[in-house]
Amino acid sequence: MTELTNALFRPRAIALIGASADAGKHTALPQRHLLQHGYSGALYPINPRRSEVNGLRAYASVLDVPGPVDHAFVMLPTPQVLPAVADCVKAGVPYVTIMSNGFAEAGTEGQALQTKLLAMAKGSGTRILGPNALGVVDLQAGVALTANEVLSLPELPRGDVGLISQSGSMLGAILSRGAARHAGFSKLVSVGNEADITVAELVQLMVDDPETRVIELFIETVRHPEPLRRAASAAHRANKPILAFRLGRSAVGQQLAVSHTGALAGSGRAASAFLRDIGIAELRNFDALLDAPALFRHSRPSGSRIGIMSTTGGGGALIVDSLGELDIVVSPPPAPMRERLASQGIDVSDAPLVDLTLAGTNAGTYGAVLREFLASDAIDAVVAVVGSSSQFRPDRAVAPILDARGDKPVAVFLTPDANRSQKLLREAGIAVFSQPEACADALRAWTAWRPPRDPEVRPVQVPAGLLRNHAAGTTLSSAHSQAAFAELGISQPREWLLDPDPERWPAGTLASIGYPCVLKIASADIPHKTEVGGVRLGIADAGALRSEAASMFESVRALRPDAAIDGFQVQETIAGLAEVLIGIWRDAAVGPVVSVGMGGILTEIYQDVSLRPAPVGVDEALEMIGEVRAFAQISGYRNRPRGDLNALAEAISRVSALACVDEPRVAEAEINPLAVLAEGRGVRALVGLIVLDA
Amino acid sequence: MTELTNALFRPRAIALIGASADAGKHTALPQRHLLQHGYSGALYPINPRRSEVNGLRAYASVLDVPGPVDHAFVMLPTPQVLPAVADCVKAGVPYVTIMSNGFAEAGTEGQALQTKLLAMAKGSGTRILGPNALGVVDLQAGVALTANEVLSLPELPRGDVGLISQSGSMLGAILSRGAARHAGFSKLVSVGNEADITVAELVQLMVDDPETRVIELFIETVRHPEPLRRAASAAHRANKPILAFRLGRSAVGQQLAVSHTGALAGSGRAASAFLRDIGIAELRNFDALLDAPALFRHSRPSGSRIGIMSTTGGGGALIVDSLGELDIVVSPPPAPMRERLASQGIDVSDAPLVDLTLAGTNAGTYGAVLREFLASDAIDAVVAVVGSSSQFRPDRAVAPILDARGDKPVAVFLTPDANRSQKLLREAGIAVFSQPEACADALRAWTAWRPPRDPEVRPVQVPAGLLRNHAAGTTLSSAHSQAAFAELGISQPREWLLDPDPERWPAGTLASIGYPCVLKIASADIPHKTEVGGVRLGIADAGALRSEAASMFESVRALRPDAAIDGFQVQETIAGLAEVLIGIWRDAAVGPVVSVGMGGILTEIYQDVSLRPAPVGVDEALEMIGEVRAFAQISGYRNRPRGDLNALAEAISRVSALACVDEPRVAEAEINPLAVLAEGRGVRALVGLIVLDA
């Protein structure tokens, strides 16, 4: 860690601004917590009304203390915060944590106050954590600079997990729950409003921290997507997994997060897609935050084939079911593994669970099966379930887990309350779960985990000046939108413009038209063609085309004698296997995103779309297609004809590139519908729409 | 309890058949557990190789013991079980629990052995629990007749929850987890294979047990649906809620349950629908088994409007999100409640969470908000979230919860590890959760909970002899199937049979035909009408009908001069708003069921169907319609025209009645598609199919 980081987490001198002498008050807690957990640096209570606070000499201002201050902790009422911070800036305090609230999270006035605060610190050597931040804890160094009551606990287990939380109270709750189950942390930071120091910057600090191996985020919103992307990349390069638990997954939760934190109203799905895109694994089960890190500390996922073994049929079935409900593939023991076990006198079936109930709960059998699972190249991770023996006889099935060696992650689920086994496993760095749902969620997150996508790879070059002739705020006409999509390389139905006189139609053109076709009158004077009989569908051949054109000409001329008729527009009929919607927009929180789904009302009802930060390459677009359940229809389901998924992926990628065009900026765009033809026959954009940013 | 029940749970004399003198063996455990937990009756180890077992005189056979035996516990190797049970029958032992395995759960041979065992006991006064049962525990009486290791715990909390488990090991795990969090039980029974004594019978015993107020089931399959329905009805009358946790919810879990227990391969969805139908609330979160009972001990749900309050914004948001993800309605505090609070100086917003972070965590404010929630008639249940104060200061927010009075359930979620508060709340009979997912699941189960449906109410009478002319095993022809559905009162497209000579067609008939219509040639000699041009669609009026009929007659006669032409069949064209599939079949585990969904491939992909035990009444069918997400399309979604949902419900109810016809038995039947017309215009069965049981 740099010296500056040390000033944040391991300050040599701390000023507690607003420290109370009344032990019952929250503002008295940081002093007590620091001393209780062994803080050995200088400590200066700042309280102009006292000369002494709980045994320490107090000062009227941070400017009065006898030495330099590394970290000031501000616990004052809102109106007193700015003057105190001004003093800190003057005193050259490198870090000021502001616990006080009443800033951006409290509405417009608070936002103005926060802006002032930020202006004050800007350009000075003073950095601000918060406001509305509950403080920092460095368990490895014994620094507990926080008013969070959980620090009253006499002992808190140390570990290698660093936690960054947008909720101060939940930071305490997580620490407390961890303590109860031997899950330790290295550093914990409550970031509050992120006025200055951001989640992204703290991730970067933890990447550089040798005592942190896994980084966890408890967040309600993503406030700085691009810095977070860079920090996540650095974490990936340093081989430090990042796990996130995000509030606002449900619609009502999202609504609450916006009102609660002043966060931008981005969509929860966009935020999830963004986290995944930058290599952060998202957990959905709260307890998994404590139990999952050990799973991720192992290698990256090689696949998603999970082997399950158990000393108890019921307990094993509980895990099989929990995984099955999350659509995780449970792999029965592969045949070679079963053969090798049989040669050791251990018979296991090809059921999706190696149930060792009858074999008895002994270390020999349990260890042999676990070793074979770990050695099999058809298995990517193992869940080892241990029943009642884990509570009373860790030597039986827990011991062989402790002894097992291998690169693959092992997730242990203990069916009873088995504190001793839990401690043994945690100390050995093995993932141990007491909730089947947490175990399944952690494995889901692990199998879905992937490296950050390289944001520098722009898969498709958007032609320069594609939208240059359109003013900001414009909604492009259908024709202009379609023209732009055509220039992007997205096919549209073929069209031919024919002379008003059918006698003059070139034979070559007539032969090249694909039938059945659509015939439309071409006239700038007739915007609503159908009203004058100017559209006919399903024309079967060249002869029919001629006669329909002649009769259309007569009827249009009769109805609109004044209109100048340019001729006829002929369009091929598109017989797609499916009609798809590709959309792009700028999410308020995480920026440009692209989505794809089957068009129509059912997609809306089932929310069956795949979503990614834009742009995406073709491979990524194919992955998106695989995530849309309705696309089973055009992916060979029940021997149905396959659609041209490669062409669809190509189109998704091209449209996604448009989301990142900056001059002019595209606010949103969609092709709806895009017809997907049979394999090898491409796609056709039928209707396109582009809206530019105001 | 009757004397017989006492012999099961509180025997005056127990024989331990196969009791080992080796303390390290499982077969030594029941003796130790009984003595450890204070069993004061007579205890007879049965072991022909020893005269004494762990300090007690041993006997060679249950026939040798000096007094009557109430309950024998058999722990012998499989081949020795039958002779031992024969002795018990001879000795007149009323209850024999067989822990030994190798019976129905172990394949065909085991099944044969189990049949023999059952024959042996039949007609005698001896009842059998098991085989493959881990025993019974009566915590109120201190009887621990089981080899489950968890009974080694020195103290186990007593409570009023009775647990019946198909998994012996999970019974122990649940007991162990309960002990760690002060969740007590009255009686626990491991039922094993249910060869004789069934889950249903044990439910009935617990209904009669004054010490049990809530009954819980941990099950993998429903083996005896009708007895369970009767027992559940009795429980409902006695005001004792039944909660179930069922393994086999996922496809892979279902597959495992079948192989693991020898259960029938019924569908998981059918089992869930069945449990709900008979008034059993199904939990999906494992920990909810321990935490949910207190919620159900209160009144039945009056609605599903959940109010949420919290001392911590993050912790409250966690609950809001968890409920939102299960589509549970979170109700903001209603206006009158906010006004009453404002008059007490407490300002709360209309956000879906009453966040008291800023109000400070004090008993006065917290209690006032809770009281107002409990008093509001716009709220059905309350979640009270307590943050760090629950760990160190139960007097702040936990105390007012303990003091609160009202009929509505309160679910408490504690964000930190807060053992003391948990104990206080449990002892007060208040539902307390430490997992947000468990809390949300329990509330989901509670709001979805309903009284058992009265199985005697047969909503529709199936006409006598509807299918009598068809032999068993028959698949009825389309025409016969449609005729049967018509007799059941399900409308079909109107049809008219017209003379071969259009000149003879009655003007009245022509006027009554709805146009556009379909015209078909009517001839018993022409099974494939389309091949000879014998079908024409979309005929617009009477004139067109005459001319099409004349031309069809000519063309058919030209192609099939030998065929006798009876005339023409005219059918109205059905323009439905949706095409629906109604199906019935007999689930292997739970019997007749009915399902409804939108027809077509997407329904299959999304598994978007509603399912119920058959028969259902019209109200129930309307509820089913509400559960099918795709039906939003015909329920007014985005101002689309509404379909005739009442007629659809009527049709579902009528078809469902067919599932219960016994002579001949219907194996399966479906209408696919059933066209749903606009509101008030009914439904039409377009294609029907009925298959009789072989």
Interface residues (C-beta under 8 A of the other chain):
Chain A: N101 N148 E149 V150 S152 S165 Q166 S167 G168 S169 M170 G172 A173 S176 R177 A179 A180 F218 E220 L247 G248 R249 S250 A251 V252 G253 Q255 L256 A257 S259 H260 N285 F286 D287 T311 T312 G313 G314 G315 G316 A317 L318 V320 D321 L323 G324 E325 V330 S349 A351 P352 L353 D355 T357 L358 G387 S388 S389 Q391 F392 R393 T415 P416 D417 A418 S434 Q435 P436 E437 I601 L602 I605 Y606 D608 R629 A630 A632 Q633 Y637 R638 R640
Chain B: N101 N148 E149 V150 S152 S165 Q166 S167 G168 S169 M170 G172 A173 S176 R177 A179 A180 F218 E220 L247 G248 R249 S250 A251 V252 G253 Q255 L256 A257 S259 H260 N285 F286 D287 T311 T312 G313 G314 G315 A317 L318 V320 D321 L323 G324 E325 V330 S349 A351 P352 L353 D355 T357 L358 G387 S388 S389 Q391 F392 R393 T415 P416 D417 A418 S434 Q435 P436 E437 I601 L602 I605 Y606 D608 R629 A630 A632 Q633 Y637 R638 R640
